[in-house]
Amino acid sequence: MIQIEKLSYGFPAKDLYKEVSFTLEMGQHAAFIGSNGAGKSTLVDMIIHPDKYWYDGKIIKDESCRIGYARQFAVRDKEQECTVFEYLSEKFVENQKATLAVCDEMAVAEDVEPLFEQYQALSDAFEAMDGDNYENNIHKQLYVAGMRELEETKLSQLSGGEYKLLQIMREMLLSQNLLVLDEPDVFLDFGNLNGLCQLINGYKGTLLVITHNRYLLNHCFDKILHLENGDIQEYEGNYAEYRCSQLKEKLKLKLQSIEEQEEIERTEKMVDSLRTRATLVANPVIGSAVNAKQTQLDRLLARQIKAPFIELREPKIELQAIEVETGNTVLSITDYNVSFDESLLENINFELLSGEKVAIVGANGTGKTTLMRDILKNNHPSIHIDENTSYACLSQLKDENIDETKTVYELMENLGFETSESIREYLGKYCLEGDALKQKVGQLSGGEKNLLQIAMIANTNAELLILDEPTSHLDIYAQMALEKAISEYKGAVLMVSHDFYLVANCADYVLLVEDNTIRRMRTRSFRKMVYDKYFNQKYLEIDKKKQELEANITLAFKKNELKTVEKLCNQLEVLSAK
């Protein structure tokens, strides 16, 4: 379907790809992963629109390849008042109308040859889309995604998550034989995430999906494409197998590196000894031996292991370890109401105490974003943040917290960093480095913007963090680093999140938004609800054990306890096979 051969592309200050090669076969479902800012979205755009770019190498597409694309940020036309069914059937109806118009022209035209060519092209396109069965196919897709009851609902009444699923469904219905999805899971609630999983697994064509979602990675793909440091790793298999393979390869390379270092040290000592003898005795044989050993040493140094897919960029997120008095109310909501055409939230009341970590969870379209926006603005009569409590915010709203017209350097200078070196050193911990520091904030990837906001928050002494979808767009390693940082943070946290792992691992309790109100529930009860309603309990329990094993493997690597690493890797392999 797609073949990439020795592709190189970049900017004056940064090479994005250096002679990368990979293939995508007919029918494969491939996950495209990699660190934030590695260039995944750019590479996808190059595959779809190769004529826009100047690059070295080849992008070869099968002649039958028709590419569909669902973008990362779906912008809804507020004026579009059609129903869900009408929206999904739009392209088919347009084709039918155009075909009828051509037939009407053919009936009165003297020269029907060009019109017949138009008719044939429309007919071929309709057949390629399985147009004769489009109504049945729409019903099936809505059923698979769990949205059957929304068929006659107006687009304006849908949540953002539901609209995003419609975008994906629409591309699938057009029977493109290669469908590209750019972070389709971002901001989806648990129900819609399940719907997306079913749609992906039921799709018969070829898929290339940029995602950092652990649930999708473990359930939907039979090939992994991993982009890091300008190179691509291909892996035939699922993500669990790939991750296990990575860790075992890291262990193998570590052991090999130790052997190489020992050999290098022995050879260096021999070279030094021979050089010393050569200075004392004028003997051409000794001189030749020195040259031979030096050549051997150069070869050993040159072939030392370089593994861009083993030593991954993992941000070091450290939220300030502030001391707080427990029991104080830092945020209170009293009789909060919000409504649009109909009531969304009514009589909302809750208090957040110092040191508590609380997650607001609910389906798309239940008013969470509106509530969070009002809390962030802190000017609503029903919302009160304690005047003695310093707080910091992370928002997903454009220009809400950061001026996207400024460069990253300018933004950090405004925070009090005095030198370029201090900015470079600080942001380097967050994997924001090189060319990213000179870019305007608006040019950063979604994940890089989130990391930048997290870095800004971490530079404060805030006693309260207000976080809106903090793991959105972050790669897996950044997600896990943020989970750890929030767990260790001493202050209070209020976060809106659809990330099950973040909520389950960090929240003291959950505020569940449903039926126009909020109810408090224990994290354990929340986990059970998610197990029963959305996901498989066995999967989530196994996945938690895998995360714990990976954390222990990372720790054992740091301590250089390689026998422990080997033992834990074997346990992870057994667990990944379940």
C-alpha positions as CSV (number, residue, x, y, z in Angstrom):
1,M,0.0,0.0,0.0
2,I,2.7,2.5,1.1
3,Q,6.5,2.1,0.7
4,I,8.9,4.7,2.1
5,E,12.6,4.4,0.9
6,K,15.5,6.3,2.5
7,L,13.4,9.4,3.2
8,S,15.2,12.4,4.5
9,Y,13.6,15.7,5.4
10,G,14.2,18.6,7.8
11,F,14.7,22.3,8.5
12,P,18.0,24.3,8.6
13,A,18.2,23.9,12.3
14,K,16.9,20.3,12.6
15,D,16.8,17.1,10.6
16,L,13.4,15.4,11.2
17,Y,14.1,12.2,9.2
18,K,17.4,10.6,8.1
19,E,17.0,8.0,5.4
20,V,14.0,6.3,7.1
21,S,12.4,3.3,5.4
22,F,9.2,1.3,6.1
23,T,6.3,-0.3,4.4
24,L,2.6,-0.5,5.2
25,E,0.9,-3.5,3.7
26,M,-2.7,-3.9,2.6
27,G,-5.1,-4.5,5.5
28,Q,-2.6,-3.7,8.3
29,H,-3.6,-1.6,11.3
30,A,-0.5,0.3,12.3
31,A,0.0,2.5,15.3
32,F,2.4,5.4,14.7
33,I,4.1,6.3,18.0
34,G,7.0,8.5,19.2
35,S,8.0,11.3,21.5
36,N,6.2,14.7,21.4
37,G,7.7,16.8,18.6
38,A,9.4,13.8,16.8
39,G,7.6,14.7,13.6
40,K,4.8,12.1,13.3
41,S,2.1,14.5,12.0
42,T,4.5,16.0,9.5
43,L,5.4,12.6,8.1
44,V,1.8,11.7,7.8
45,D,1.2,14.9,5.9
46,M,4.1,14.1,3.6
47,I,2.5,10.7,2.7
48,I,-0.8,12.4,1.9
49,H,0.6,15.5,0.2
50,P,4.1,14.6,-1.1
51,D,4.1,17.4,-3.6
52,K,4.1,20.0,-0.8
53,Y,7.6,19.0,0.4
54,W,11.2,19.0,-0.9
55,Y,12.7,15.8,0.4
56,D,15.3,13.1,-0.5
57,G,14.2,9.5,-1.0
58,K,11.0,8.0,-2.3
59,I,7.3,7.9,-1.2
60,I,5.7,5.1,-3.2
61,K,1.9,4.6,-3.1
62,D,0.0,1.7,-4.7
63,E,-2.0,2.9,-7.7
64,S,-5.2,1.8,-6.0
65,C,-4.4,3.8,-2.8
66,R,-7.2,6.2,-1.8
67,I,-6.3,8.0,1.4
68,G,-8.8,9.3,3.9
69,Y,-7.8,11.5,6.8
70,A,-9.4,12.5,10.1
71,R,-7.5,15.4,11.5
72,Q,-6.4,15.9,15.1
73,F,-8.6,19.0,15.7
74,A,-12.1,18.6,14.2
75,V,-13.6,22.1,13.6
76,R,-17.4,22.0,13.6
77,D,-19.5,24.2,11.3
78,K,-21.9,25.9,13.8
79,E,-24.2,26.7,10.9
80,Q,-24.5,23.1,9.8
81,E,-28.0,22.0,11.0
82,C,-28.2,18.6,9.4
83,T,-28.8,15.3,11.3
84,V,-26.2,12.7,12.0
85,F,-27.6,10.4,9.2
86,E,-27.7,13.3,6.7
87,Y,-24.1,14.2,7.6
88,L,-22.8,10.7,7.1
89,S,-24.7,10.2,3.8
90,E,-23.8,13.6,2.3
91,K,-21.1,12.4,-0.1
92,F,-23.3,9.6,-1.4
93,V,-26.3,11.9,-2.0
94,E,-24.0,14.4,-3.7
95,N,-22.8,11.7,-6.0
96,Q,-26.4,10.6,-6.8
97,K,-27.5,14.2,-7.6
98,A,-24.5,14.7,-9.8
99,T,-25.1,11.5,-11.7
100,L,-28.8,12.4,-12.3
101,A,-27.7,15.9,-13.5
102,V,-25.3,14.3,-16.0
103,C,-28.0,11.9,-17.2
104,D,-30.4,14.8,-17.8
105,E,-27.7,16.5,-19.9
106,M,-27.0,13.4,-21.9
107,A,-30.7,13.2,-22.8
108,V,-30.5,16.5,-24.7
109,A,-26.8,16.8,-25.7
110,E,-25.6,16.3,-29.2
111,D,-22.1,15.2,-28.1
112,V,-22.5,12.7,-25.2
113,E,-19.0,11.4,-25.2
114,P,-17.5,13.8,-22.5
115,L,-20.7,13.5,-20.5
116,F,-20.5,9.7,-20.6
117,E,-16.9,9.9,-19.3
118,Q,-18.3,12.1,-16.3
119,Y,-21.0,9.5,-15.8
120,Q,-18.5,6.7,-15.7
121,A,-16.3,8.5,-13.3
122,L,-19.2,9.2,-10.9
123,S,-20.4,5.6,-11.2
124,D,-16.9,4.2,-10.5
125,A,-16.6,6.5,-7.4
126,F,-20.1,5.4,-6.2
127,E,-19.1,1.7,-6.6
128,A,-15.8,2.2,-4.8
129,M,-17.7,3.7,-1.8
130,D,-20.1,0.7,-1.9
131,G,-22.8,3.3,-2.6
132,D,-25.6,0.8,-3.3
133,N,-25.4,-0.2,0.4
134,Y,-24.6,3.1,2.0
135,E,-27.7,3.4,4.1
136,N,-27.2,-0.1,5.7
137,N,-23.5,0.7,6.2
138,I,-24.3,3.9,8.1
139,H,-26.7,2.0,10.3
140,K,-24.0,-0.6,11.0
141,Q,-21.3,2.0,11.8
142,L,-23.5,3.9,14.2
143,Y,-24.4,0.6,15.9
144,V,-20.7,-0.5,16.2
145,A,-19.8,2.9,17.7
146,G,-22.8,2.8,20.2
147,M,-24.4,5.8,18.6
148,R,-27.5,4.2,16.9
149,E,-29.9,6.3,18.9
150,L,-28.3,9.6,17.6
151,E,-29.2,9.0,13.9
152,E,-31.8,11.8,13.8
153,T,-29.9,14.1,16.2
154,K,-28.7,17.5,14.9
155,L,-25.0,18.0,14.7
156,S,-25.2,21.1,16.9
157,Q,-26.5,18.9,19.8
158,L,-23.6,16.5,19.7
159,S,-20.7,16.6,22.2
160,G,-17.2,17.2,20.9
161,G,-16.3,13.5,21.3
162,E,-19.4,12.3,19.4
163,Y,-18.6,14.7,16.6
164,K,-15.0,13.4,16.4
165,L,-16.3,9.8,16.1
166,L,-18.6,11.0,13.3
167,Q,-15.6,12.4,11.4
168,I,-13.8,9.1,11.6
169,M,-17.0,7.2,10.6
170,R,-17.5,9.4,7.6
171,E,-14.1,8.6,6.3
172,M,-14.5,4.9,6.9
173,L,-17.8,4.9,5.0
174,L,-16.2,6.4,1.9
175,S,-14.2,3.2,1.7
176,Q,-10.8,4.8,1.5
177,N,-8.4,1.8,1.5
178,L,-5.9,3.7,3.6
179,L,-7.3,5.7,6.5
180,V,-5.0,8.0,8.5
181,L,-6.1,9.1,12.0
182,D,-4.2,11.8,13.9
183,E,-4.7,11.3,17.7
184,P,-8.4,10.3,17.3
185,D,-8.7,9.5,21.0
186,V,-7.9,12.9,22.5
187,F,-10.7,14.2,24.8
188,L,-12.9,11.1,24.2
189,D,-14.8,9.9,27.3
190,F,-14.8,6.2,28.2
191,G,-17.9,5.4,26.2
192,N,-16.7,7.1,23.0
193,L,-13.2,5.6,23.4
194,N,-14.8,2.1,23.4
195,G,-16.8,3.1,20.3
196,L,-13.5,4.2,18.6
197,C,-11.9,0.9,19.5
198,Q,-14.8,-1.0,18.0
199,L,-14.7,1.1,14.8
200,I,-10.9,0.6,14.4
201,N,-11.2,-3.2,14.9
202,G,-14.1,-3.5,12.5
203,Y,-12.4,-1.5,9.7
204,K,-11.4,-3.7,6.8
205,G,-9.0,-1.3,5.1
206,T,-5.5,-0.2,6.0
207,L,-5.0,2.1,9.0
208,L,-2.2,4.4,10.1
209,V,-3.0,5.9,13.5
210,I,-1.0,8.4,15.5
211,T,-1.9,7.7,19.1
212,H,-0.5,7.7,22.6
213,N,-3.5,6.0,24.1
214,R,-2.5,2.9,26.1
215,Y,-5.9,1.3,25.8
216,L,-6.0,1.6,22.0
217,L,-2.4,0.5,21.6
218,N,-3.1,-2.7,23.5
219,H,-6.3,-3.5,21.7
220,C,-6.3,-2.3,18.1
221,F,-3.0,-2.8,16.2
222,D,-0.9,-5.5,14.5
223,K,2.0,-3.3,13.6
224,I,4.0,-0.6,15.4
225,L,5.9,2.2,13.7
226,H,8.1,4.1,16.2
227,L,9.7,7.4,15.3
228,E,12.6,8.7,17.4
229,N,15.6,10.8,16.7
230,G,15.1,10.9,13.0
231,D,14.8,7.2,12.5
232,I,11.9,4.7,12.4
233,Q,11.6,1.2,14.0
234,E,9.2,-1.2,12.4
235,Y,7.7,-4.0,14.5
236,E,5.3,-6.6,13.3
237,G,3.1,-7.3,16.3
238,N,1.1,-5.6,19.0
239,Y,2.3,-2.9,21.3
240,A,2.6,-5.1,24.4
241,E,5.0,-7.4,22.5
242,Y,6.9,-4.4,21.1
243,R,7.4,-2.8,24.6
244,C,8.6,-6.2,26.0
245,S,10.9,-6.6,23.0
246,Q,12.3,-3.1,23.6
247,L,13.2,-3.8,27.3
248,K,14.8,-7.2,26.4
249,E,16.8,-5.5,23.7
250,K,17.9,-2.8,26.1
251,L,19.2,-5.5,28.5
252,K,21.0,-7.3,25.7
253,L,22.6,-4.0,24.5
254,K,23.5,-3.2,28.1
255,L,25.3,-6.5,28.6
256,Q,27.0,-6.1,25.2
257,S,28.0,-2.6,26.1
258,I,29.7,-3.8,29.3
259,E,31.6,-6.4,27.3
260,E,32.7,-3.8,24.8
261,Q,33.8,-1.4,27.6
262,E,35.9,-4.1,29.1
263,E,37.5,-4.9,25.7
264,I,38.1,-1.2,25.1
265,E,39.8,-0.8,28.5
266,R,42.0,-3.8,27.9
267,T,42.9,-2.6,24.4
268,E,43.6,1.0,25.7
269,K,46.0,-0.4,28.4
270,M,47.8,-2.5,25.7
271,V,48.1,0.5,23.4
272,D,49.5,2.6,26.3
273,S,51.9,-0.1,27.2
274,L,53.2,-0.5,23.6
275,R,53.5,3.3,23.3
276,T,55.7,3.4,26.4
277,R,57.9,0.6,25.1
278,A,58.1,2.3,21.7
279,T,59.5,5.5,23.4
280,L,62.2,3.4,25.2
281,V,63.2,1.1,22.3
282,A,63.5,2.1,18.7
283,N,61.9,-1.1,17.2
284,P,59.8,-1.0,14.1
285,V,58.0,-4.1,15.1
286,I,56.7,-2.4,18.3
287,G,55.7,0.6,16.2
288,S,53.6,-1.6,13.9
289,A,52.0,-3.3,16.9
290,V,51.0,0.1,18.3
291,N,49.4,1.1,15.0
292,A,47.5,-2.3,14.8
293,K,46.2,-2.0,18.3
294,Q,45.2,1.6,17.8
295,T,43.2,0.6,14.7
296,Q,41.5,-2.1,16.7
297,L,40.7,0.4,19.4
298,D,39.2,2.8,16.9
299,R,37.0,0.0,15.5
300,L,35.8,-0.9,19.0
301,L,34.9,2.7,19.7
302,A,33.2,3.2,16.4
303,R,30.8,0.2,16.8
304,Q,29.7,1.0,20.4
305,I,25.9,0.6,20.6
306,K,23.8,3.5,19.6
307,A,20.1,2.7,20.1
308,P,17.6,5.6,19.6
309,F,14.7,3.3,20.3
310,I,16.1,2.0,23.6
311,E,17.2,5.1,25.6
312,L,14.0,7.1,25.0
313,R,13.4,10.7,25.9
314,E,11.6,10.6,29.2
315,P,10.7,14.0,30.8
316,K,11.7,14.6,34.4
317,I,8.6,16.3,35.8
318,E,9.0,17.6,39.3
319,L,6.2,19.7,40.9
320,Q,7.4,21.9,43.7
321,A,7.5,20.0,47.0
322,I,5.5,22.6,49.0
323,E,4.4,22.1,52.6
324,V,0.7,22.7,53.2
325,E,-1.6,22.6,56.2
326,T,-4.2,20.0,55.7
327,G,-7.9,20.6,56.2
328,N,-8.1,24.1,54.9
329,T,-10.6,24.9,52.1
330,V,-8.7,26.1,49.0
331,L,-11.7,26.0,46.5
332,S,-15.4,26.1,47.1
333,I,-18.3,25.9,44.6
334,T,-21.7,26.9,45.9
335,D,-25.0,26.6,44.0
336,Y,-23.3,26.7,40.6
337,N,-25.6,26.5,37.6
338,V,-24.8,26.7,33.9
339,S,-27.1,26.3,30.9
340,F,-27.3,26.9,27.2
341,D,-30.4,25.8,25.2
342,E,-31.3,23.5,28.1
343,S,-29.9,23.1,31.6
344,L,-26.4,21.4,31.7
345,L,-25.5,21.6,35.4
346,E,-27.7,22.5,38.4
347,N,-27.0,23.2,42.0
348,I,-23.4,22.2,42.0
349,N,-21.8,22.3,45.5
350,F,-18.4,20.9,46.6
351,E,-15.2,21.9,48.5
352,L,-11.6,21.1,47.8
353,L,-9.3,20.8,50.8
354,S,-5.6,21.5,50.9
355,G,-3.6,18.4,49.8
356,E,-6.6,16.7,48.2
357,K,-6.4,15.4,44.6
358,V,-9.7,15.3,42.9
359,A,-10.7,14.3,39.3
360,I,-13.9,15.6,37.6
361,V,-15.1,12.8,35.3
362,G,-18.1,12.5,33.0
363,A,-19.3,11.9,29.4
364,N,-18.6,14.3,26.6
365,G,-21.0,17.2,26.6
366,T,-22.0,17.2,30.3
367,G,-20.6,20.6,31.1
368,K,-17.2,19.7,32.5
369,T,-15.3,22.1,30.2
370,T,-17.6,25.0,31.0
371,L,-17.2,24.4,34.7
372,M,-13.5,24.2,34.4
373,R,-13.4,27.4,32.3
374,D,-15.3,29.3,35.0
375,I,-13.0,28.0,37.7
376,L,-9.9,29.0,35.7
377,K,-11.4,32.5,35.2
378,N,-12.2,32.8,38.9
379,N,-14.8,35.5,38.4
380,H,-18.0,33.5,38.9
381,P,-20.1,34.4,41.9
382,S,-20.6,30.7,42.8
383,I,-16.8,30.0,42.7
384,H,-14.4,31.0,45.4
385,I,-10.6,30.3,45.5
386,D,-9.1,31.0,48.9
387,E,-7.3,34.4,48.6
388,N,-4.3,33.1,50.6
389,T,-3.9,30.1,48.3
390,S,-1.5,30.5,45.3
391,Y,-2.7,28.5,42.3
392,A,-1.6,27.6,38.7
393,C,-3.6,26.4,35.8
394,L,-3.3,24.2,32.7
395,S,-5.9,24.9,30.0
396,Q,-6.6,23.3,26.6
397,L,-8.2,26.6,25.4
398,K,-6.2,28.4,22.8
399,D,-4.4,31.5,24.2
400,E,-6.0,30.9,27.6
401,N,-2.8,30.6,29.6
402,I,0.0,31.3,27.1
403,D,0.5,33.8,24.3
404,E,1.0,31.6,21.2
405,T,2.5,34.5,19.2
406,K,5.6,34.5,21.5
407,T,8.6,32.2,21.2
408,V,9.3,29.7,23.9
409,Y,12.4,31.7,24.9
410,E,10.3,34.9,25.3
411,L,7.7,33.1,27.4
412,M,10.3,31.7,29.8
413,E,12.1,35.1,30.0
414,N,8.7,36.6,31.2
415,L,8.7,34.0,34.0
416,G,12.0,35.3,35.3
417,F,14.6,33.1,33.7
418,E,17.6,35.4,33.1
419,T,19.8,33.5,30.6
420,S,19.4,31.4,27.5
421,E,21.4,28.7,29.2
422,S,19.1,28.5,32.3
423,I,16.1,28.3,30.0
424,R,17.8,25.5,27.9
425,E,18.8,23.6,31.0
426,Y,15.3,23.8,32.6
427,L,13.2,22.9,29.5
428,G,15.7,20.2,28.6
429,K,14.2,18.2,31.5
430,Y,10.9,18.4,29.8
431,C,12.3,17.2,26.4
432,L,11.8,20.7,25.0
433,E,15.1,21.4,23.3
434,G,16.9,22.5,20.2
435,D,14.8,24.1,17.5
436,A,11.6,24.0,19.7
437,L,13.0,26.7,22.0
438,K,13.2,29.2,19.1
439,Q,9.7,28.5,17.8
440,K,6.6,30.4,18.4
441,V,4.4,28.6,20.9
442,G,1.6,28.3,18.2
443,Q,4.1,26.2,16.0
444,L,4.6,23.5,18.7
445,S,2.9,20.2,18.6
446,G,-0.1,19.6,20.9
447,G,2.1,17.5,23.2
448,E,4.9,20.0,23.3
449,K,2.4,22.8,24.2
450,N,1.2,20.7,27.1
451,L,4.7,19.9,28.3
452,L,5.5,23.6,28.1
453,Q,2.5,24.5,30.3
454,I,3.5,21.7,32.8
455,A,7.0,23.1,32.9
456,M,5.6,26.6,33.6
457,I,3.4,25.3,36.4
458,A,6.3,23.3,37.9
459,N,8.3,26.5,38.2
460,T,5.7,28.0,40.6
461,N,5.2,27.4,44.3
462,A,1.4,26.9,43.7
463,E,-0.5,25.3,46.5
464,L,-3.4,24.4,44.1
465,L,-3.2,23.1,40.6
466,I,-6.2,23.4,38.3
467,L,-5.6,21.0,35.3
468,D,-7.8,20.6,32.2
469,E,-7.0,17.3,30.4
470,P,-3.3,17.4,31.5
471,T,-2.3,14.2,29.7
472,S,-3.9,15.1,26.3
473,H,-1.4,14.8,23.4
474,L,1.4,13.7,25.7
475,D,3.4,10.6,24.7
476,I,3.2,7.5,26.9
477,Y,6.5,8.3,28.8
478,A,5.4,11.9,29.5
479,Q,2.0,10.6,30.7
480,M,3.6,8.2,33.2
481,A,6.1,11.0,34.4
482,L,3.1,13.3,35.0
483,E,1.2,10.6,36.9
484,K,4.2,10.2,39.2
485,A,4.7,13.9,39.7
486,I,1.0,14.5,40.6
487,S,1.1,11.5,43.0
488,E,4.1,13.0,44.8
489,Y,2.8,16.6,44.8
490,K,1.9,17.9,48.3
491,G,-0.6,20.5,47.2
492,A,-4.2,20.3,46.1
493,V,-5.2,19.2,42.6
494,L,-8.5,19.6,40.7
495,M,-8.4,18.0,37.3
496,V,-10.8,17.2,34.5
497,S,-9.6,14.1,32.7
498,H,-10.7,11.2,30.5
499,D,-7.4,9.4,31.2
500,F,-8.4,6.3,33.3
501,Y,-4.8,5.7,34.4
502,L,-4.3,9.2,35.6
503,V,-7.6,9.3,37.6
504,A,-7.2,5.8,39.0
505,N,-3.6,6.3,40.0
506,C,-3.7,9.8,41.3
507,A,-7.2,10.9,42.6
508,D,-8.2,10.6,46.2
509,Y,-11.8,10.7,45.0
510,V,-13.8,11.4,41.9
511,L,-16.6,14.0,41.1
512,L,-18.8,12.2,38.6
513,V,-20.8,14.5,36.3
514,E,-24.1,12.9,35.3
515,D,-27.9,13.7,35.2
516,N,-27.1,17.5,35.4
517,T,-25.3,17.3,38.7
518,I,-22.1,16.1,40.4
519,R,-21.8,13.3,42.8
520,R,-18.8,12.3,44.8
521,M,-17.4,8.7,44.7
522,R,-14.4,6.9,46.0
523,T,-11.7,6.1,43.6
524,R,-12.2,2.4,44.2
525,S,-15.9,2.7,43.4
526,F,-15.0,4.7,40.2
527,R,-12.6,1.9,39.1
528,K,-15.3,-0.7,39.6
529,M,-17.8,1.4,37.7
530,V,-15.4,1.7,34.8
531,Y,-14.6,-2.1,34.9
532,D,-18.3,-3.0,34.8
533,K,-19.5,-0.4,32.3
534,Y,-16.7,0.2,29.8
535,F,-13.6,-1.9,30.1
536,N,-12.5,-5.4,30.9
537,Q,-11.4,-5.7,34.6
538,K,-8.9,-8.4,33.9
539,Y,-7.2,-6.2,31.2
540,L,-6.9,-3.2,33.5
541,E,-5.6,-5.3,36.4
542,I,-3.0,-6.9,34.1
543,D,-2.1,-3.5,32.6
544,K,-1.5,-2.1,36.1
545,K,0.8,-5.0,36.9
546,K,2.7,-4.4,33.7
547,Q,3.2,-0.7,34.6
548,E,4.5,-1.8,38.0
549,L,6.9,-4.3,36.4
550,E,8.2,-1.6,33.9
551,A,8.8,0.8,36.8
552,N,10.8,-1.8,38.6
553,I,12.7,-2.7,35.5
554,T,13.6,1.0,35.0
555,L,14.8,1.2,38.6
556,A,16.8,-2.0,38.3
557,F,18.5,-0.6,35.1
558,K,19.4,2.6,37.0
559,K,21.0,0.5,39.8
560,N,22.7,-1.7,37.1
561,E,21.1,-4.8,38.6
562,L,21.0,-6.6,35.3
563,K,20.0,-10.1,36.7
564,T,17.0,-8.5,38.3
565,V,16.2,-6.8,35.0
566,E,16.3,-10.2,33.2
567,K,14.0,-11.8,35.8
568,L,11.5,-8.9,35.6
569,C,11.6,-8.9,31.8
570,N,10.7,-12.6,31.7
571,Q,7.7,-11.9,34.1
572,L,6.6,-9.0,31.8
573,E,6.8,-11.3,28.7
574,V,4.5,-13.9,30.4
575,L,2.1,-11.1,31.5
576,S,2.1,-9.5,28.0
577,A,1.1,-12.8,26.4
578,K,-2.1,-13.0,28.4
